[in-house]
Amino acid sequence: METDTTPTPASVVPKRPAIKKRRFTPQFKARIVKLCVQPGAVVPQIARDHDLGPNLVKRWVREHHMRGLSKGFVPVEVVAPAAPVGDIRIECTRGQQRIVVAWPTSSAKACAQWLREWLA
């Protein structure tokens, strides 16, 4: 009597087909983001309507906002204070030595220059 000793699996599980990663054009993403930023928009519903994951759409909206914040600088006008605010006070400690420097704010540029030279 001959017996077959090769093991056989209890159940054969068919392989799932490979999922191809979808790619979206910048125009499509922009259209979805535009829908999401409308007042009263529900992001998960918009995602479902377009067969997208809600987390993916939320990421697109977040990236859109980040790009909007980093587009450039906002011009700012700096006005000098009418009265001196006080003194610039710098305290430095190195080992047992301690130095305290008080400098008038009216000559802050000179203070910065002195500090750069002193630290060099």
PDB file as gemmi writes it, atoms N, CA and C in Angstrom:
CRYST1    1.000    1.000    1.000  90.00  90.00  90.00 P 1                      
ATOM      1  N   MET A   1       0.810  -1.159   0.000  1.00  0.00           N  
ATOM      2  CA  MET A   1       0.000   0.000   0.000  1.00  0.00           C  
ATOM      3  C   MET A   1       0.870   1.244   0.000  1.00  0.00           C  
ATOM      4  N   GLU A   2       0.603   2.092  -0.940  1.00  0.00           N  
ATOM      5  CA  GLU A   2       1.404   3.298  -1.113  1.00  0.00           C  
ATOM      6  C   GLU A   2       0.632   4.511  -0.591  1.00  0.00           C  
ATOM      7  N   THR A   3       1.335   5.401   0.142  1.00  0.00           N  
ATOM      8  CA  THR A   3       0.668   6.607   0.657  1.00  0.00           C  
ATOM      9  C   THR A   3       1.395   7.844   0.152  1.00  0.00           C  
ATOM     10  N   ASP A   4       0.626   8.874  -0.075  1.00  0.00           N  
ATOM     11  CA  ASP A   4       1.189  10.160  -0.517  1.00  0.00           C  
ATOM     12  C   ASP A   4       1.500  10.982   0.723  1.00  0.00           C  
ATOM     13  N   THR A   5       2.737  11.411   0.905  1.00  0.00           N  
ATOM     14  CA  THR A   5       3.133  12.140   2.107  1.00  0.00           C  
ATOM     15  C   THR A   5       3.236  13.646   1.890  1.00  0.00           C  
ATOM     16  N   THR A   6       2.870  14.132   0.750  1.00  0.00           N  
ATOM     17  CA  THR A   6       2.944  15.580   0.523  1.00  0.00           C  
ATOM     18  C   THR A   6       1.778  16.271   1.236  1.00  0.00           C  
ATOM     19  N   PRO A   7       2.079  17.334   2.014  1.00  0.00           N  
ATOM     20  CA  PRO A   7       1.010  18.018   2.746  1.00  0.00           C  
ATOM     21  C   PRO A   7       0.124  18.812   1.792  1.00  0.00           C  
ATOM     22  N   THR A   8      -1.139  18.828   2.085  1.00  0.00           N  
ATOM     23  CA  THR A   8      -2.076  19.625   1.299  1.00  0.00           C  
ATOM     24  C   THR A   8      -2.710  20.647   2.221  1.00  0.00           C  
ATOM     25  N   PRO A   9      -2.834  21.878   1.739  1.00  0.00           N  
ATOM     26  CA  PRO A   9      -3.446  22.898   2.601  1.00  0.00           C  
ATOM     27  C   PRO A   9      -4.917  22.596   2.841  1.00  0.00           C  
ATOM     28  N   ALA A  10      -5.368  22.986   4.043  1.00  0.00           N  
ATOM     29  CA  ALA A  10      -6.756  22.721   4.405  1.00  0.00           C  
ATOM     30  C   ALA A  10      -7.700  23.484   3.489  1.00  0.00           C  
ATOM     31  N   SER A  11      -7.358  24.692   3.198  1.00  0.00           N  
ATOM     32  CA  SER A  11      -8.175  25.465   2.270  1.00  0.00           C  
ATOM     33  C   SER A  11      -7.252  26.350   1.443  1.00  0.00           C  
ATOM     34  N   VAL A  12      -7.526  26.409   0.221  1.00  0.00           N  
ATOM     35  CA  VAL A  12      -6.720  27.215  -0.680  1.00  0.00           C  
ATOM     36  C   VAL A  12      -7.365  28.585  -0.771  1.00  0.00           C  
ATOM     37  N   VAL A  13      -6.596  29.629  -0.371  1.00  0.00           N  
ATOM     38  CA  VAL A  13      -7.093  30.998  -0.400  1.00  0.00           C  
ATOM     39  C   VAL A  13      -6.619  31.652  -1.692  1.00  0.00           C  
ATOM     40  N   PRO A  14      -7.552  32.074  -2.512  1.00  0.00           N  
ATOM     41  CA  PRO A  14      -7.114  32.707  -3.765  1.00  0.00           C  
ATOM     42  C   PRO A  14      -6.459  34.052  -3.475  1.00  0.00           C  
ATOM     43  N   LYS A  15      -5.469  34.381  -4.256  1.00  0.00           N  
ATOM     44  CA  LYS A  15      -4.790  35.668  -4.091  1.00  0.00           C  
ATOM     45  C   LYS A  15      -5.699  36.794  -4.562  1.00  0.00           C  
ATOM     46  N   ARG A  16      -5.646  37.895  -3.801  1.00  0.00           N  
ATOM     47  CA  ARG A  16      -6.405  39.071  -4.214  1.00  0.00           C  
ATOM     48  C   ARG A  16      -5.670  39.763  -5.340  1.00  0.00           C  
ATOM     49  N   PRO A  17      -6.389  40.317  -6.265  1.00  0.00           N  
ATOM     50  CA  PRO A  17      -5.699  41.055  -7.327  1.00  0.00           C  
ATOM     51  C   PRO A  17      -5.015  42.287  -6.737  1.00  0.00           C  
ATOM     52  N   ALA A  18      -3.872  42.621  -7.271  1.00  0.00           N  
ATOM     53  CA  ALA A  18      -3.125  43.786  -6.790  1.00  0.00           C  
ATOM     54  C   ALA A  18      -3.947  45.051  -7.009  1.00  0.00           C  
ATOM     55  N   ILE A  19      -3.974  45.885  -5.991  1.00  0.00           N  
ATOM     56  CA  ILE A  19      -4.717  47.138  -6.086  1.00  0.00           C  
ATOM     57  C   ILE A  19      -3.796  48.187  -6.685  1.00  0.00           C  
ATOM     58  N   LYS A  20      -4.211  48.745  -7.765  1.00  0.00           N  
ATOM     59  CA  LYS A  20      -3.413  49.771  -8.428  1.00  0.00           C  
ATOM     60  C   LYS A  20      -3.651  51.104  -7.731  1.00  0.00           C  
ATOM     61  N   LYS A  21      -2.578  51.782  -7.401  1.00  0.00           N  
ATOM     62  CA  LYS A  21      -2.687  53.073  -6.728  1.00  0.00           C  
ATOM     63  C   LYS A  21      -3.257  54.103  -7.693  1.00  0.00           C  
ATOM     64  N   ARG A  22      -4.296  54.752  -7.237  1.00  0.00           N  
ATOM     65  CA  ARG A  22      -4.932  55.760  -8.084  1.00  0.00           C  
ATOM     66  C   ARG A  22      -4.135  57.063  -8.017  1.00  0.00           C  
ATOM     67  N   ARG A  23      -4.095  57.749  -9.111  1.00  0.00           N  
ATOM     68  CA  ARG A  23      -3.426  59.054  -9.200  1.00  0.00           C  
ATOM     69  C   ARG A  23      -4.483  60.091  -9.556  1.00  0.00           C  
ATOM     70  N   PHE A  24      -4.396  61.250  -8.926  1.00  0.00           N  
ATOM     71  CA  PHE A  24      -5.375  62.306  -9.168  1.00  0.00           C  
ATOM     72  C   PHE A  24      -4.662  63.545  -9.674  1.00  0.00           C  
ATOM     73  N   THR A  25      -5.269  64.199 -10.629  1.00  0.00           N  
ATOM     74  CA  THR A  25      -4.671  65.405 -11.198  1.00  0.00           C  
ATOM     75  C   THR A  25      -4.828  66.558 -10.204  1.00  0.00           C  
ATOM     76  N   PRO A  26      -3.950  67.541 -10.289  1.00  0.00           N  
ATOM     77  CA  PRO A  26      -4.088  68.716  -9.425  1.00  0.00           C  
ATOM     78  C   PRO A  26      -5.428  69.426  -9.627  1.00  0.00           C  
ATOM     79  N   GLN A  27      -5.966  69.392 -10.842  1.00  0.00           N  
ATOM     80  CA  GLN A  27      -7.250  70.031 -11.108  1.00  0.00           C  
ATOM     81  C   GLN A  27      -8.376  69.317 -10.358  1.00  0.00           C  
ATOM     82  N   PHE A  28      -8.344  67.982 -10.348  1.00  0.00           N  
ATOM     83  CA  PHE A  28      -9.358  67.217  -9.629  1.00  0.00           C  
ATOM     84  C   PHE A  28      -9.278  67.495  -8.131  1.00  0.00           C  
ATOM     85  N   LYS A  29      -8.045  67.484  -7.592  1.00  0.00           N  
ATOM     86  CA  LYS A  29      -7.864  67.765  -6.163  1.00  0.00           C  
ATOM     87  C   LYS A  29      -8.390  69.158  -5.826  1.00  0.00           C  
ATOM     88  N   ALA A  30      -8.067  70.138  -6.670  1.00  0.00           N  
ATOM     89  CA  ALA A  30      -8.516  71.512  -6.434  1.00  0.00           C  
ATOM     90  C   ALA A  30     -10.037  71.600  -6.429  1.00  0.00           C  
ATOM     91  N   ARG A  31     -10.689  70.849  -7.322  1.00  0.00           N  
ATOM     92  CA  ARG A  31     -12.151  70.862  -7.379  1.00  0.00           C  
ATOM     93  C   ARG A  31     -12.754  70.270  -6.106  1.00  0.00           C  
ATOM     94  N   ILE A  32     -12.177  69.179  -5.624  1.00  0.00           N  
ATOM     95  CA  ILE A  32     -12.671  68.543  -4.394  1.00  0.00           C  
ATOM     96  C   ILE A  32     -12.445  69.472  -3.199  1.00  0.00           C  
ATOM     97  N   VAL A  33     -11.268  70.092  -3.117  1.00  0.00           N  
ATOM     98  CA  VAL A  33     -10.974  71.012  -2.011  1.00  0.00           C  
ATOM     99  C   VAL A  33     -11.932  72.192  -2.046  1.00  0.00           C  
ATOM    100  N   LYS A  34     -12.213  72.697  -3.248  1.00  0.00           N  
ATOM    101  CA  LYS A  34     -13.138  73.829  -3.380  1.00  0.00           C  
ATOM    102  C   LYS A  34     -14.516  73.453  -2.843  1.00  0.00           C  
ATOM    103  N   LEU A  35     -14.957  72.222  -3.101  1.00  0.00           N  
ATOM    104  CA  LEU A  35     -16.231  71.765  -2.552  1.00  0.00           C  
ATOM    105  C   LEU A  35     -16.178  71.683  -1.026  1.00  0.00           C  
ATOM    106  N   CYS A  36     -15.049  71.254  -0.500  1.00  0.00           N  
ATOM    107  CA  CYS A  36     -14.914  71.041   0.947  1.00  0.00           C  
ATOM    108  C   CYS A  36     -14.844  72.332   1.746  1.00  0.00           C  
ATOM    109  N   VAL A  37     -14.332  73.406   1.156  1.00  0.00           N  
ATOM    110  CA  VAL A  37     -14.174  74.653   1.913  1.00  0.00           C  
ATOM    111  C   VAL A  37     -15.416  75.536   1.842  1.00  0.00           C  
ATOM    112  N   GLN A  38     -16.447  75.071   1.141  1.00  0.00           N  
ATOM    113  CA  GLN A  38     -17.699  75.824   1.088  1.00  0.00           C  
ATOM    114  C   GLN A  38     -18.368  75.784   2.462  1.00  0.00           C  
ATOM    115  N   PRO A  39     -19.067  76.851   2.858  1.00  0.00           N  
ATOM    116  CA  PRO A  39     -19.774  76.836   4.139  1.00  0.00           C  
ATOM    117  C   PRO A  39     -20.794  75.697   4.186  1.00  0.00           C  
ATOM    118  N   GLY A  40     -20.783  74.970   5.278  1.00  0.00           N  
ATOM    119  CA  GLY A  40     -21.725  73.872   5.469  1.00  0.00           C  
ATOM    120  C   GLY A  40     -21.329  72.577   4.788  1.00  0.00           C  
ATOM    121  N   ALA A  41     -20.159  72.522   4.157  1.00  0.00           N  
ATOM    122  CA  ALA A  41     -19.725  71.309   3.467  1.00  0.00           C  
ATOM    123  C   ALA A  41     -19.404  70.218   4.483  1.00  0.00           C  
ATOM    124  N   VAL A  42     -19.738  68.985   4.143  1.00  0.00           N  
ATOM    125  CA  VAL A  42     -19.437  67.823   4.986  1.00  0.00           C  
ATOM    126  C   VAL A  42     -18.404  66.987   4.234  1.00  0.00           C  
ATOM    127  N   VAL A  43     -17.167  67.024   4.719  1.00  0.00           N  
ATOM    128  CA  VAL A  43     -16.053  66.391   4.013  1.00  0.00           C  
ATOM    129  C   VAL A  43     -16.279  64.895   3.800  1.00  0.00           C  
ATOM    130  N   PRO A  44     -16.693  64.128   4.814  1.00  0.00           N  
ATOM    131  CA  PRO A  44     -16.898  62.691   4.559  1.00  0.00           C  
ATOM    132  C   PRO A  44     -17.947  62.424   3.476  1.00  0.00           C  
ATOM    133  N   GLN A  45     -18.979  63.243   3.415  1.00  0.00           N  
ATOM    134  CA  GLN A  45     -20.011  63.048   2.390  1.00  0.00           C  
ATOM    135  C   GLN A  45     -19.453  63.350   1.003  1.00  0.00           C  
ATOM    136  N   ILE A  46     -18.681  64.412   0.899  1.00  0.00           N  
ATOM    137  CA  ILE A  46     -18.067  64.756  -0.392  1.00  0.00           C  
ATOM    138  C   ILE A  46     -17.125  63.636  -0.824  1.00  0.00           C  
ATOM    139  N   ALA A  47     -16.369  63.083   0.142  1.00  0.00           N  
ATOM    140  CA  ALA A  47     -15.459  61.979  -0.175  1.00  0.00           C  
ATOM    141  C   ALA A  47     -16.238  60.776  -0.693  1.00  0.00           C  
ATOM    142  N   ARG A  48     -17.326  60.413  -0.021  1.00  0.00           N  
ATOM    143  CA  ARG A  48     -18.137  59.275  -0.458  1.00  0.00           C  
ATOM    144  C   ARG A  48     -18.729  59.518  -1.843  1.00  0.00           C  
ATOM    145  N   ASP A  49     -19.205  60.738  -2.077  1.00  0.00           N  
ATOM    146  CA  ASP A  49     -19.806  61.062  -3.370  1.00  0.00           C  
ATOM    147  C   ASP A  49     -18.823  60.881  -4.530  1.00  0.00           C  
ATOM    148  N   HIS A  50     -17.521  61.034  -4.237  1.00  0.00           N  
ATOM    149  CA  HIS A  50     -16.510  60.943  -5.292  1.00  0.00           C  
ATOM    150  C   HIS A  50     -15.661  59.674  -5.160  1.00  0.00           C  
ATOM    151  N   ASP A  51     -16.138  58.708  -4.356  1.00  0.00           N  
ATOM    152  CA  ASP A  51     -15.461  57.424  -4.176  1.00  0.00           C  
ATOM    153  C   ASP A  51     -14.027  57.619  -3.675  1.00  0.00           C  
ATOM    154  N   LEU A  52     -13.887  58.477  -2.662  1.00  0.00           N  
ATOM    155  CA  LEU A  52     -12.587  58.774  -2.067  1.00  0.00           C  
ATOM    156  C   LEU A  52     -12.653  58.504  -0.569  1.00  0.00           C  
ATOM    157  N   GLY A  53     -11.491  58.304   0.022  1.00  0.00           N  
ATOM    158  CA  GLY A  53     -11.430  58.140   1.465  1.00  0.00           C  
ATOM    159  C   GLY A  53     -11.490  59.503   2.149  1.00  0.00           C  
ATOM    160  N   PRO A  54     -12.220  59.619   3.254  1.00  0.00           N  
ATOM    161  CA  PRO A  54     -12.323  60.911   3.931  1.00  0.00           C  
ATOM    162  C   PRO A  54     -10.975  61.436   4.431  1.00  0.00           C  
ATOM    163  N   ASN A  55     -10.091  60.540   4.876  1.00  0.00           N  
ATOM    164  CA  ASN A  55      -8.781  60.994   5.348  1.00  0.00           C  
ATOM    165  C   ASN A  55      -7.943  61.577   4.216  1.00  0.00           C  
ATOM    166  N   LEU A  56      -8.081  60.990   3.028  1.00  0.00           N  
ATOM    167  CA  LEU A  56      -7.360  61.512   1.867  1.00  0.00           C  
ATOM    168  C   LEU A  56      -7.834  62.931   1.544  1.00  0.00           C  
ATOM    169  N   VAL A  57      -9.151  63.119   1.540  1.00  0.00           N  
ATOM    170  CA  VAL A  57      -9.702  64.442   1.229  1.00  0.00           C  
ATOM    171  C   VAL A  57      -9.300  65.449   2.303  1.00  0.00           C  
ATOM    172  N   LYS A  58      -9.346  65.044   3.566  1.00  0.00           N  
ATOM    173  CA  LYS A  58      -8.926  65.951   4.645  1.00  0.00           C  
ATOM    174  C   LYS A  58      -7.467  66.346   4.480  1.00  0.00           C  
ATOM    175  N   ARG A  59      -6.625  65.397   4.034  1.00  0.00           N  
ATOM    176  CA  ARG A  59      -5.215  65.725   3.803  1.00  0.00           C  
ATOM    177  C   ARG A  59      -5.073  66.744   2.682  1.00  0.00           C  
ATOM    178  N   TRP A  60      -5.859  66.576   1.605  1.00  0.00           N  
ATOM    179  CA  TRP A  60      -5.805  67.550   0.505  1.00  0.00           C  
ATOM    180  C   TRP A  60      -6.207  68.933   0.988  1.00  0.00           C  
ATOM    181  N   VAL A  61      -7.230  69.010   1.821  1.00  0.00           N  
ATOM    182  CA  VAL A  61      -7.679  70.308   2.351  1.00  0.00           C  
ATOM    183  C   VAL A  61      -6.590  70.909   3.226  1.00  0.00           C  
ATOM    184  N   ARG A  62      -5.980  70.090   4.089  1.00  0.00           N  
ATOM    185  CA  ARG A  62      -4.908  70.568   4.974  1.00  0.00           C  
ATOM    186  C   ARG A  62      -3.722  71.074   4.157  1.00  0.00           C  
ATOM    187  N   GLU A  63      -3.320  70.327   3.122  1.00  0.00           N  
ATOM    188  CA  GLU A  63      -2.206  70.755   2.271  1.00  0.00           C  
ATOM    189  C   GLU A  63      -2.549  72.050   1.535  1.00  0.00           C  
ATOM    190  N   HIS A  64      -3.802  72.185   1.125  1.00  0.00           N  
ATOM    191  CA  HIS A  64      -4.249  73.408   0.455  1.00  0.00           C  
ATOM    192  C   HIS A  64      -4.092  74.612   1.385  1.00  0.00           C  
ATOM    193  N   HIS A  65      -4.506  74.451   2.632  1.00  0.00           N  
ATOM    194  CA  HIS A  65      -4.381  75.546   3.597  1.00  0.00           C  
ATOM    195  C   HIS A  65      -2.916  75.871   3.885  1.00  0.00           C  
ATOM    196  N   MET A  66      -2.071  74.838   3.957  1.00  0.00           N  
ATOM    197  CA  MET A  66      -0.647  75.080   4.221  1.00  0.00           C  
ATOM    198  C   MET A  66       0.000  75.830   3.062  1.00  0.00           C  
ATOM    199  N   ARG A  67      -0.378  75.491   1.842  1.00  0.00           N  
ATOM    200  CA  ARG A  67       0.172  76.220   0.685  1.00  0.00           C  
ATOM    201  C   ARG A  67      -0.288  77.671   0.708  1.00  0.00           C  
ATOM    202  N   GLY A  68      -1.523  77.896   1.118  1.00  0.00           N  
ATOM    203  CA  GLY A  68      -2.056  79.259   1.172  1.00  0.00           C  
ATOM    204  C   GLY A  68      -1.344  80.110   2.211  1.00  0.00           C  
ATOM    205  N   LEU A  69      -0.889  79.469   3.304  1.00  0.00           N  
ATOM    206  CA  LEU A  69      -0.202  80.222   4.352  1.00  0.00           C  
ATOM    207  C   LEU A  69       1.225  80.565   3.962  1.00  0.00           C  
ATOM    208  N   SER A  70       1.832  79.778   3.089  1.00  0.00           N  
ATOM    209  CA  SER A  70       3.241  79.993   2.774  1.00  0.00           C  
ATOM    210  C   SER A  70       3.456  80.646   1.420  1.00  0.00           C  
ATOM    211  N   LYS A  71       2.472  81.371   0.925  1.00  0.00           N  
ATOM    212  CA  LYS A  71       2.615  81.975  -0.403  1.00  0.00           C  
ATOM    213  C   LYS A  71       3.592  83.147  -0.424  1.00  0.00           C  
ATOM    214  N   GLY A  72       3.775  83.835   0.665  1.00  0.00           N  
ATOM    215  CA  GLY A  72       4.686  84.961   0.663  1.00  0.00           C  
ATOM    216  C   GLY A  72       4.610  85.728   1.963  1.00  0.00           C  
ATOM    217  N   PHE A  73       5.270  86.832   1.983  1.00  0.00           N  
ATOM    218  CA  PHE A  73       5.316  87.652   3.171  1.00  0.00           C  
ATOM    219  C   PHE A  73       4.209  88.697   3.148  1.00  0.00           C  
ATOM    220  N   VAL A  74       3.754  89.037   4.306  1.00  0.00           N  
ATOM    221  CA  VAL A  74       2.762  90.089   4.444  1.00  0.00           C  
ATOM    222  C   VAL A  74       3.516  91.350   4.842  1.00  0.00           C  
ATOM    223  N   PRO A  75       3.328  92.454   4.128  1.00  0.00           N  
ATOM    224  CA  PRO A  75       4.049  93.671   4.496  1.00  0.00           C  
ATOM    225  C   PRO A  75       3.599  94.178   5.867  1.00  0.00           C  
ATOM    226  N   VAL A  76       4.573  94.529   6.688  1.00  0.00           N  
ATOM    227  CA  VAL A  76       4.305  95.016   8.033  1.00  0.00           C  
ATOM    228  C   VAL A  76       5.046  96.335   8.213  1.00  0.00           C  
ATOM    229  N   GLU A  77       4.355  97.302   8.723  1.00  0.00           N  
ATOM    230  CA  GLU A  77       4.986  98.585   8.998  1.00  0.00           C  
ATOM    231  C   GLU A  77       5.351  98.643  10.472  1.00  0.00           C  
ATOM    232  N   VAL A  78       6.629  98.874  10.757  1.00  0.00           N  
ATOM    233  CA  VAL A  78       7.109  98.936  12.127  1.00  0.00           C  
ATOM    234  C   VAL A  78       7.272 100.399  12.504  1.00  0.00           C  
ATOM    235  N   VAL A  79       6.614 100.770  13.580  1.00  0.00           N  
ATOM    236  CA  VAL A  79       6.680 102.152  14.044  1.00  0.00           C  
ATOM    237  C   VAL A  79       7.516 102.180  15.319  1.00  0.00           C  
ATOM    238  N   ALA A  80       8.457 103.117  15.367  1.00  0.00           N  
ATOM    239  CA  ALA A  80       9.299 103.241  16.558  1.00  0.00           C  
ATOM    240  C   ALA A  80       8.454 103.722  17.733  1.00  0.00           C  
ATOM    241  N   PRO A  81       8.701 103.199  18.938  1.00  0.00           N  
ATOM    242  CA  PRO A  81       7.926 103.636  20.099  1.00  0.00           C  
ATOM    243  C   PRO A  81       8.194 105.107  20.412  1.00  0.00           C  
ATOM    244  N   ALA A  82       7.187 105.776  20.920  1.00  0.00           N  
ATOM    245  CA  ALA A  82       7.314 107.198  21.240  1.00  0.00           C  
ATOM    246  C   ALA A  82       8.282 107.427  22.399  1.00  0.00           C  
ATOM    247  N   ALA A  83       8.242 106.565  23.378  1.00  0.00           N  
ATOM    248  CA  ALA A  83       9.125 106.702  24.535  1.00  0.00           C  
ATOM    249  C   ALA A  83       9.942 105.423  24.679  1.00  0.00           C  
ATOM    250  N   PRO A  84      11.161 105.532  25.196  1.00  0.00           N  
ATOM    251  CA  PRO A  84      11.966 104.332  25.382  1.00  0.00           C  
ATOM    252  C   PRO A  84      11.250 103.346  26.306  1.00  0.00           C  
ATOM    253  N   VAL A  85      11.319 102.079  25.941  1.00  0.00           N  
ATOM    254  CA  VAL A  85      10.633 101.043  26.696  1.00  0.00           C  
ATOM    255  C   VAL A  85      11.414 100.672  27.945  1.00  0.00           C  
ATOM    256  N   GLY A  86      12.682 100.797  27.913  1.00  0.00           N  
ATOM    257  CA  GLY A  86      13.529 100.410  29.043  1.00  0.00           C  
ATOM    258  C   GLY A  86      14.911 100.069  28.531  1.00  0.00           C  
ATOM    259  N   ASP A  87      15.611  99.295  29.281  1.00  0.00           N  
ATOM    260  CA  ASP A  87      16.953  98.888  28.910  1.00  0.00           C  
ATOM    261  C   ASP A  87      16.951  97.444  28.426  1.00  0.00           C  
ATOM    262  N   ILE A  88      17.924  97.150  27.571  1.00  0.00           N  
ATOM    263  CA  ILE A  88      18.176  95.770  27.179  1.00  0.00           C  
ATOM    264  C   ILE A  88      19.042  95.200  28.292  1.00  0.00           C  
ATOM    265  N   ARG A  89      18.641  94.067  28.816  1.00  0.00           N  
ATOM    266  CA  ARG A  89      19.389  93.461  29.917  1.00  0.00           C  
ATOM    267  C   ARG A  89      19.833  92.076  29.484  1.00  0.00           C  
ATOM    268  N   ILE A  90      21.148  91.862  29.506  1.00  0.00           N  
ATOM    269  CA  ILE A  90      21.728  90.584  29.102  1.00  0.00           C  
ATOM    270  C   ILE A  90      22.511  90.033  30.283  1.00  0.00           C  
ATOM    271  N   GLU A  91      22.202  88.788  30.660  1.00  0.00           N  
ATOM    272  CA  GLU A  91      22.916  88.113  31.747  1.00  0.00           C  
ATOM    273  C   GLU A  91      23.586  86.876  31.180  1.00  0.00           C  
ATOM    274  N   CYS A  92      24.892  86.780  31.359  1.00  0.00           N  
ATOM    275  CA  CYS A  92      25.645  85.627  30.869  1.00  0.00           C  
ATOM    276  C   CYS A  92      26.405  85.008  32.029  1.00  0.00           C  
ATOM    277  N   THR A  93      26.340  83.692  32.122  1.00  0.00           N  
ATOM    278  CA  THR A  93      27.058  82.969  33.168  1.00  0.00           C  
ATOM    279  C   THR A  93      27.926  81.922  32.507  1.00  0.00           C  
ATOM    280  N   ARG A  94      29.184  81.912  32.862  1.00  0.00           N  
ATOM    281  CA  ARG A  94      30.129  80.902  32.352  1.00  0.00           C  
ATOM    282  C   ARG A  94      30.944  80.423  33.541  1.00  0.00           C  
ATOM    283  N   GLY A  95      30.641  79.197  33.984  1.00  0.00           N  
ATOM    284  CA  GLY A  95      31.321  78.665  35.171  1.00  0.00           C  
ATOM    285  C   GLY A  95      30.947  79.494  36.384  1.00  0.00           C  
ATOM    286  N   GLN A  96      31.955  80.037  37.077  1.00  0.00           N  
ATOM    287  CA  GLN A  96      31.719  80.878  38.252  1.00  0.00           C  
ATOM    288  C   GLN A  96      31.608  82.358  37.893  1.00  0.00           C  
ATOM    289  N   GLN A  97      31.874  82.692  36.625  1.00  0.00           N  
ATOM    290  CA  GLN A  97      31.826  84.090  36.209  1.00  0.00           C  
ATOM    291  C   GLN A  97      30.427  84.446  35.723  1.00  0.00           C  
ATOM    292  N   ARG A  98      30.003  85.651  36.077  1.00  0.00           N  
ATOM    293  CA  ARG A  98      28.697  86.136  35.644  1.00  0.00           C  
ATOM    294  C   ARG A  98      28.843  87.594  35.233  1.00  0.00           C  
ATOM    295  N   ILE A  99      28.228  87.927  34.114  1.00  0.00           N  
ATOM    296  CA  ILE A  99      28.274  89.305  33.636  1.00  0.00           C  
ATOM    297  C   ILE A  99      26.846  89.749  33.328  1.00  0.00           C  
ATOM    298  N   VAL A 100      26.534  90.978  33.737  1.00  0.00           N  
ATOM    299  CA  VAL A 100      25.229  91.564  33.467  1.00  0.00           C  
ATOM    300  C   VAL A 100      25.473  92.857  32.702  1.00  0.00           C  
ATOM    301  N   VAL A 101      24.824  92.964  31.527  1.00  0.00           N  
ATOM    302  CA  VAL A 101      24.981  94.155  30.697  1.00  0.00           C  
ATOM    303  C   VAL A 101      23.612  94.808  30.547  1.00  0.00           C  
ATOM    304  N   ALA A 102      23.560  96.090  30.832  1.00  0.00           N  
ATOM    305  CA  ALA A 102      22.337  96.865  30.619  1.00  0.00           C  
ATOM    306  C   ALA A 102      22.646  97.873  29.521  1.00  0.00           C  
ATOM    307  N   TRP A 103      21.803  97.927  28.518  1.00  0.00           N  
ATOM    308  CA  TRP A 103      22.047  98.778  27.360  1.00  0.00           C  
ATOM    309  C   TRP A 103      20.747  99.507  27.035  1.00  0.00           C  
ATOM    310  N   PRO A 104      20.809 100.793  26.704  1.00  0.00           N  
ATOM    311  CA  PRO A 104      19.573 101.513  26.375  1.00  0.00           C  
ATOM    312  C   PRO A 104      18.964 100.984  25.077  1.00  0.00           C  
ATOM    313  N   THR A 105      17.648 100.850  25.062  1.00  0.00           N  
ATOM    314  CA  THR A 105      16.973 100.326  23.875  1.00  0.00           C  
ATOM    315  C   THR A 105      17.110 101.247  22.673  1.00  0.00           C  
ATOM    316  N   SER A 106      17.380 102.511  22.926  1.00  0.00           N  
ATOM    317  CA  SER A 106      17.523 103.455  21.817  1.00  0.00           C  
ATOM    318  C   SER A 106      18.730 103.125  20.949  1.00  0.00           C  
ATOM    319  N   SER A 107      19.694 102.389  21.491  1.00  0.00           N  
ATOM    320  CA  SER A 107      20.860 102.003  20.694  1.00  0.00           C  
ATOM    321  C   SER A 107      20.988 100.476  20.649  1.00  0.00           C  
ATOM    322  N   ALA A 108      19.888  99.813  20.325  1.00  0.00           N  
ATOM    323  CA  ALA A 108      19.857  98.350  20.271  1.00  0.00           C  
ATOM    324  C   ALA A 108      20.789  97.800  19.201  1.00  0.00           C  
ATOM    325  N   LYS A 109      20.937  98.535  18.096  1.00  0.00           N  
ATOM    326  CA  LYS A 109      21.815  98.072  17.020  1.00  0.00           C  
ATOM    327  C   LYS A 109      23.264  98.007  17.501  1.00  0.00           C  
ATOM    328  N   ALA A 110      23.683  99.004  18.247  1.00  0.00           N  
ATOM    329  CA  ALA A 110      25.039  99.008  18.790  1.00  0.00           C  
ATOM    330  C   ALA A 110      25.212  97.875  19.802  1.00  0.00           C  
ATOM    331  N   CYS A 111      24.165  97.578  20.554  1.00  0.00           N  
ATOM    332  CA  CYS A 111      24.214  96.479  21.518  1.00  0.00           C  
ATOM    333  C   CYS A 111      24.404  95.152  20.796  1.00  0.00           C  
ATOM    334  N   ALA A 112      23.664  94.947  19.713  1.00  0.00           N  
ATOM    335  CA  ALA A 112      23.783  93.714  18.946  1.00  0.00           C  
ATOM    336  C   ALA A 112      25.180  93.565  18.357  1.00  0.00           C  
ATOM    337  N   GLN A 113      25.733  94.668  17.853  1.00  0.00           N  
ATOM    338  CA  GLN A 113      27.063  94.620  17.280  1.00  0.00           C  
ATOM    339  C   GLN A 113      28.096  94.280  18.363  1.00  0.00           C  
ATOM    340  N   TRP A 114      27.995  94.908  19.540  1.00  0.00           N  
ATOM    341  CA  TRP A 114      28.908  94.638  20.644  1.00  0.00           C  
ATOM    342  C   TRP A 114      28.804  93.178  21.077  1.00  0.00           C  
ATOM    343  N   LEU A 115      27.574  92.659  21.155  1.00  0.00           N  
ATOM    344  CA  LEU A 115      27.368  91.297  21.604  1.00  0.00           C  
ATOM    345  C   LEU A 115      27.972  90.301  20.596  1.00  0.00           C  
ATOM    346  N   ARG A 116      27.806  90.555  19.300  1.00  0.00           N  
ATOM    347  CA  ARG A 116      28.411  89.689  18.283  1.00  0.00           C  
ATOM    348  C   ARG A 116      29.938  89.658  18.423  1.00  0.00           C  
ATOM    349  N   GLU A 117      30.527  90.822  18.623  1.00  0.00           N  
ATOM    350  CA  GLU A 117      31.997  90.885  18.768  1.00  0.00           C  
ATOM    351  C   GLU A 117      32.439  90.186  20.046  1.00  0.00           C  
ATOM    352  N   TRP A 118      31.664  90.361  21.107  1.00  0.00           N  
ATOM    353  CA  TRP A 118      32.040  89.770  22.389  1.00  0.00           C  
ATOM    354  C   TRP A 118      31.951  88.255  22.362  1.00  0.00           C  
ATOM    355  N   LEU A 119      30.961  87.720  21.648  1.00  0.00           N  
ATOM    356  CA  LEU A 119      30.773  86.275  21.577  1.00  0.00           C  
ATOM    357  C   LEU A 119      31.708  85.612  20.585  1.00  0.00           C  
ATOM    358  N   ALA A 120      32.291  86.365  19.663  1.00  0.00           N  
ATOM    359  CA  ALA A 120      33.169  85.797  18.639  1.00  0.00           C  
ATOM    360  C   ALA A 120      34.470  85.297  19.206  1.00  0.00           C  
TER     361      ALA A 120                                                      
END                                                                             
